[in-house]
Each structure stands twice: as C-alpha cells, then as structure tokens.
Amino acid sequence: MNVNFAERAHNHNWKLDPIVRSLLDTDFYKLLMLQFIWKNFPAVHVTSETTNRTTAVRLAELISAPALFDQLEHVRQLKFRKSELIWLAGNTFYGTRSIFEPEFLEWLEKDFRLSDYEVTEKDGQFVLRFEGLWTEVTMWEIYGLALLSEMKTRTALSRLSELELDVLYARAKTRLWDKVEMLRKVPGVSISEFGTRRRHSFLWQEYVVEAMRAGLGKSLVGTSNTYLAYKHDLEAIGTNAHELPMALAALANTDEELHTSQYKVLELWQKSYGGELLIMLPDTFGTTQFLAGAPDWVADWTGQRCDSKDPFVAGDEYITWLEARGRDARRKRLIASDGLDAEDILNLHQYFKERIRFSAGWGTLLTNDFRECHPRREHDFDPISLVCKLTTVEGRPAVKLTDNAHKATGPAHEIARYRRVFGSVAVEGAAVLV
C-alpha cells in the first residue's frame, strides 16, 4: 500500500506502467459471460461502442490520440498467462470448483482474440467501436472504459506539480478513510468493490481494495476485478449484465419472441450456472413488466441486482413479488450497484436488514471519488459517466430501456417499439452522475 502516486504520475512510461496489465484486469462477470457466449452463440457477430454521457468533458481534447492507439494495441497483444488460467481452473468461485470448463480454458489459451477496433471523434468525444464475433467483442467493454477513464486522469495529473500531486492524493486518501470509518462501525454490512470500468487508475483501485480489506475486514466480500482477486487472494464477484438480454432481444424475429427473450436468457444461463450465480438483472427492459410476466421458476433464483431503479423501491418491489409467490425473501439476495456511496450503503443496509440479504456493489464513487480533492479546487478529476454498449447484433439494432429514461440506448424508433412490446413506461429517473 506504500505507493508514491506523485512520483508514478510524473514518471509514467506506458510500456512500464500500462493501463491494462492483464486480460484478467476486467470484471469477473465478463469471463462468466464470455464462457456463456462461447458455448451458446459462438458464431454471432456484434458491434459495440463507447459513449461519454458527461458531454461537457470533451475527451478528444484531453486525450492524445496516438497514446490511445498505443494503449489499445497493447491490450490487443495481451494473452492469458499460464498461471492465470491455472487459477481460473482450480479456484473456487461462489462455492463451486471448476466453474470454467477445460475446453473453454483451452480456447482462452490458444484461440481467444480481441476484435478489431475503430476510433473516431464526434462532438469532442472519442468513440471506440468494436466489431466482430461476439466472443471477440465482449471483453473490450471494460478494457475500453478503463483506458479512457485513466487516460483522462493521466492528462489531469500531468498539469500538477509534485507538491500538488501530494495534496491531491492526501485528500483522496482522507476521503477514502472517512468512508471506511463510517462503514466499519456498522456490523453486518456487505460490500463488493465494483469500480474497474470508471476507476481513477489501476494503481488507485488496487490501493482502495487494500485499504478496504484492512479497514473493513469481512465486510469486504470481494472485488469484481478478476486480476485483483487473483493477485490478492480475494473473492471474485460478478454474474451477468444487460448485454445478454439485449443480444437475445435483438435476435428475436417476432414481437412475441422479443417479449419472451428476457426469460429465455435466464433459462440458458441456468443451464450453465447455478447457486449464487443465479442473480437476475430485470431492469434491461423495465423491472415491473419483467416481474409481472416472469414464470414461477424465476422466483427460485437466488436473488436480484437492481441497477437503474431507486434501490429502495426496487427492493420493496422484489420482496413483495417474492412473497406473493410464496418465497421467503429473507433467504434471497438483493444487490444494489448504481452510483452508490457510503451513506447510501448504510441507509440501504438498515432499511433491508432482516428482510432480505442485502449487499452493495460499490463502484465509481469508491475508486474514482476525487471530487473537491484538486489542490486548486478545479474539477479535472471529477468522475464521468462512461459506458460501452452493444449497438448491433447480426446487423440488427440493440436496445436497452432500463428503469431510468436517461440510460436508454438504441435508435429512437426501436426504443419506442420495445416500449410497446414490453409495456414499459419511460420513467424520468435520477440524473446520471456515474
């Protein structure tokens, strides 16, 4: 944990200190989803693109295009290391050993590759576009977001003197410890670190994870960053994301198939995984309509992650739904993960205590909360809302509605069609901070 951030910032050599150090430097759910895609959809072609929803921050004016290409090429040349594959093969994840099939790990070693990419500039933003087989494109999501986020950080760091860098990181460390102190006083809090995609930097994320481990003990359940879990002997946390239901919906040929695709993806997932990995993410096309039309067997899943809906509302809705189907909510899991900070986590923990097993996925405001830490009180280090989403699947547009209209993605006419088919209503949710 004795990292001299100021010295490292002044002496960045990207070949010595690359942003992405390993193909494991990604969210654990990407590997679970990659195996799922490899098994079920090996020939499907897709495209995905990055978007900066914080349009006031013009990344193309902050980040060097040649440096971005260097980092992208570095990632594309990475291979899974033998030791990493042995760890994936032999480690226990979610209480299950050998969760990754030998044939899949052999494919990772011999045949896995990342797709080609294209970098364009639009309205002051870099847009990273990835196209190819779904198995080649899906892993770019976290790498691409982490590159853009840290390159923004490195530009801002380059403008500070060494003394100013010391002040910046002293303030950030104090803020981090204040949050840890707040959380460590409350027994039973359950937190996973979810901050890879919009982190300040890899080095800072690693520092945060180690500080949380030291300060929170067992309340830190694990990290979604597979490389940090591997390096620091932590639990790797994560299940699945919106990408899967978006893709299956795009592949549907009729309105009826479109509506049932949100349950078909759960059936396929259940054939691959079980137990604690059966966490549903119902908000892709609207949580309320998902629960209203869900087959009874969905209530047997282990839990739910709420992402775009007010977690208090989403949790109450899930508990009511479970009870109406004769399930004991106290045996289920509720995971909140959208823009949480320490006070939110404590309030949610208290609200759902003894009603359901609540845990928090703490992301951007854990690994990139440098707000008001700038020595001159400028905003160069404020986090921004970067996303990377599917845009097409076999040439068809991919759509995400969510429970917050600000987060909807896809062509406007397709969003309207999806809302008609799913019967979901555009809800003007909270403004998107991260």
SVG drawing of the C-alpha trace seen along z (x, -y; Angstrom):
<svg xmlns="http://www.w3.org/2000/svg" viewBox="-49 -27 59 57">
<polyline fill="none" stroke="black" stroke-width="0.4" points="0.0,0.0 3.1,-2.3 2.5,-3.7 4.2,-7.0 1.4,-8.3 3.0,-11.6 6.3,-10.0 4.5,-7.5 2.4,-10.2 5.4,-12.3 7.3,-9.3 4.5,-7.5 6.0,-5.3 3.2,-3.4 5.3,-0.4 6.4,-0.1 3.1,-1.2 0.3,-0.3 -3.3,-0.9 -4.4,2.6 -1.8,5.0 -3.5,8.4 -6.6,9.8 -7.8,10.6 -8.0,6.9 -11.7,6.9 -15.0,7.6 -15.4,11.2 -18.9,11.3 -17.2,10.7 -15.4,14.1 -18.6,15.8 -20.5,14.2 -17.7,15.0 -17.9,18.7 -21.7,18.5 -21.4,16.8 -18.6,19.2 -20.9,22.1 -24.2,20.8 -23.5,18.1 -20.0,18.7 -20.9,17.5 -22.9,14.4 -21.5,11.1 -22.0,7.8 -20.8,4.3 -20.4,2.2 -19.4,-1.4 -18.3,-3.6 -20.3,-6.7 -19.4,-9.5 -22.7,-10.6 -20.8,-13.5 -20.7,-15.6 -19.3,-18.7 -16.0,-16.8 -14.6,-16.6 -12.3,-13.6 -11.0,-14.1 -9.5,-17.4 -7.9,-15.9 -6.5,-12.6 -3.7,-12.1 -5.0,-10.0 -1.6,-8.3 -1.3,-7.4 -4.8,-6.0 -3.9,-3.8 -0.7,-2.7 -2.8,-1.5 -5.4,0.2 -2.7,2.1 -1.1,3.1 -4.3,4.6 -4.9,6.4 -1.4,8.0 -2.0,9.4 -2.5,13.1 -3.8,15.1 -0.9,16.2 -0.5,19.8 -0.6,19.0 -3.9,17.1 -5.5,20.0 -4.4,22.4 -6.0,20.1 -9.3,20.0 -9.2,23.8 -8.5,24.6 -10.0,21.8 -13.4,22.0 -15.9,19.3 -19.2,18.8 -18.6,22.1 -18.2,24.0 -14.9,25.5 -14.2,25.9 -16.8,23.3 -14.8,22.8 -14.8,25.8 -11.4,27.2 -12.4,26.8 -13.2,23.1 -9.9,22.5 -8.0,24.3 -9.8,22.0 -8.8,19.0 -5.2,20.0 -5.0,21.0 -7.7,19.2 -9.1,16.2 -8.5,12.9 -9.9,9.4 -11.7,7.9 -10.5,5.1 -11.4,1.6 -12.1,-1.8 -11.5,-5.2 -13.5,-8.2 -14.1,-11.6 -17.6,-13.1 -18.6,-16.3 -15.4,-16.4 -15.6,-12.8 -13.6,-9.7 -15.9,-6.8 -14.3,-3.4 -16.1,-1.0 -15.6,2.8 -16.8,5.2 -16.5,8.9 -17.6,12.2 -19.4,11.7 -16.7,13.7 -14.1,11.2 -16.0,8.1 -17.5,8.6 -14.2,8.3 -13.4,4.9 -16.1,3.3 -14.1,3.0 -10.7,2.5 -12.0,-0.3 -13.7,-2.1 -10.7,-1.7 -8.4,-3.1 -10.5,-6.3 -11.0,-6.9 -7.3,-6.5 -6.1,-8.5 -8.3,-11.4 -6.7,-11.0 -3.2,-11.0 -3.8,-14.2 -5.0,-15.9 -2.1,-14.6 0.4,-16.0 -0.8,-19.5 0.1,-19.3 3.4,-19.9 4.7,-17.2 3.6,-19.1 0.1,-19.5 0.0,-15.8 0.9,-15.1 -2.0,-17.3 -4.4,-15.6 -3.7,-12.1 -3.6,-13.1 -7.1,-14.5 -8.3,-11.4 -6.9,-9.1 -8.5,-11.0 -11.9,-10.9 -11.5,-7.2 -10.6,-6.5 -13.6,-8.7 -15.9,-6.4 -14.2,-3.2 -14.5,-4.6 -18.2,-5.3 -18.9,-1.7 -16.7,0.2 -18.8,-0.9 -21.9,1.0 -21.8,4.7 -23.1,7.0 -22.5,4.6 -21.7,6.5 -19.7,4.7 -18.1,5.7 -15.7,3.4 -17.2,2.8 -15.1,-0.1 -13.0,1.1 -14.7,-0.5 -14.5,-4.1 -11.6,-4.0 -9.2,-6.9 -6.3,-4.5 -5.3,-0.9 -2.9,-1.8 -5.5,-3.8 -8.1,-0.9 -5.5,1.5 -4.8,-0.9 -8.5,-1.2 -9.1,2.5 -6.2,3.0 -7.4,0.1 -10.9,1.6 -9.5,5.0 -7.5,3.5 -10.3,1.3 -13.4,3.4 -12.3,7.0 -15.1,9.5 -17.4,6.7 -15.5,6.5 -16.9,9.6 -14.6,9.3 -13.9,7.5 -15.3,7.6 -11.8,7.1 -10.6,10.6 -6.9,9.6 -7.0,8.0 -8.9,11.1 -6.2,13.3 -3.3,11.1 -4.6,10.5 -6.4,13.8 -9.9,12.2 -13.3,13.5 -14.0,12.6 -17.6,11.1 -20.0,10.9 -22.6,12.8 -24.1,11.2 -25.0,7.9 -27.5,6.2 -25.5,7.3 -27.1,10.8 -30.8,9.9 -30.0,7.0 -28.4,9.5 -31.2,12.1 -33.8,9.5 -32.1,8.3 -32.1,11.8 -35.8,12.2 -37.9,12.5 -41.3,11.6 -42.8,9.3 -43.7,12.4 -40.1,13.8 -38.9,10.3 -41.0,10.3 -40.1,13.8 -36.3,13.3 -35.8,11.8 -36.8,15.1 -35.1,17.3 -31.7,15.8 -32.3,16.9 -33.1,20.5 -29.9,20.6 -27.9,19.1 -29.4,21.6 -28.1,24.5 -24.6,23.1 -24.5,21.9 -26.4,22.4 -26.4,21.4 -25.2,17.9 -24.7,17.2 -28.4,17.2 -28.8,13.4 -31.3,11.8 -31.0,8.3 -34.6,7.5 -34.3,3.8 -33.0,4.2 -36.5,3.6 -38.2,2.5 -38.3,4.2 -42.0,4.0 -43.0,5.6 -40.3,8.3 -41.6,9.4 -45.3,9.2 -44.7,11.6 -42.0,13.9 -42.6,17.6 -42.9,19.0 -39.5,20.7 -37.8,17.3 -38.7,16.8 -36.5,19.7 -33.4,17.8 -31.0,16.7 -31.5,13.0 -31.8,9.8 -29.4,7.0 -31.1,3.6 -29.2,1.2 -31.2,-1.7 -34.2,-1.9 -34.2,-3.5 -32.9,-0.6 -35.3,-1.2 -38.2,-1.0 -36.7,1.9 -36.0,3.9 -39.5,3.4 -40.9,4.5 -38.8,7.6 -39.7,8.6 -43.5,8.1 -43.1,10.2 -41.4,13.0 -43.9,13.1 -46.8,13.2 -45.2,16.3 -44.7,18.0 -41.0,17.4 -39.2,16.3 -37.4,13.1 -35.1,13.4 -33.4,16.3 -32.9,14.2 -30.2,11.7 -30.6,8.1 -27.6,6.3 -27.6,2.6 -24.9,1.2 -25.9,-2.1 -23.9,-5.2 -23.7,-4.2 -21.7,-6.0 -21.1,-5.1 -24.2,-6.8 -26.4,-5.1 -24.9,-1.8 -25.6,-2.3 -29.1,-3.5 -29.9,-0.6 -28.4,1.9 -30.5,0.6 -33.7,0.4 -33.5,4.0 -32.0,5.5 -33.7,8.8 -36.0,8.5 -33.6,9.8 -29.8,10.4 -28.6,7.1 -25.2,6.3 -23.8,3.4 -21.7,3.3 -19.6,0.1 -18.2,-1.3 -17.2,-4.7 -17.7,-6.7 -15.3,-4.3 -12.5,-4.0 -12.8,-7.5 -14.1,-9.9 -11.6,-12.8 -14.4,-15.4 -13.0,-18.6 -9.6,-17.0 -7.9,-19.1 -5.4,-21.4 -6.9,-24.4 -10.5,-23.2 -10.8,-22.6 -12.9,-19.7 -10.4,-17.9 -10.6,-14.7 -14.4,-14.5 -15.7,-11.1 -17.6,-11.0 -20.2,-8.6 -18.6,-6.3 -20.4,-3.3 -19.8,-0.7 -22.9,0.9 -23.9,3.3 -25.1,1.4 -25.9,4.2 -26.4,8.0 -26.2,9.7 -26.9,6.3 -30.0,5.6 -30.1,2.7 -29.6,3.5 -31.8,1.7 -31.7,1.1 -34.6,-0.6 -33.8,-0.3 -35.9,-1.9 -34.3,-5.3 -35.0,-7.0 -31.7,-8.8 -29.9,-5.4 -31.9,-4.1 -29.8,-3.2 -30.6,-2.4 -32.3,-4.1 -35.4,-6.1 -37.8,-4.2 -36.6,-0.9 -36.8,-2.2 -40.4,-3.1 -41.1,0.4 -39.5,2.1 -41.6,0.0 -44.7,1.0 -43.8,4.7 -42.7,4.8 -45.3,2.4 -42.7,0.4 -43.1,-3.3 -40.3,-5.8 -39.6,-6.9 -37.6,-10.2 -35.2,-8.8 -32.4,-10.4 -29.8,-12.3 -26.9,-10.1 -23.8,-11.1 -21.7,-8.0"/>
</svg>
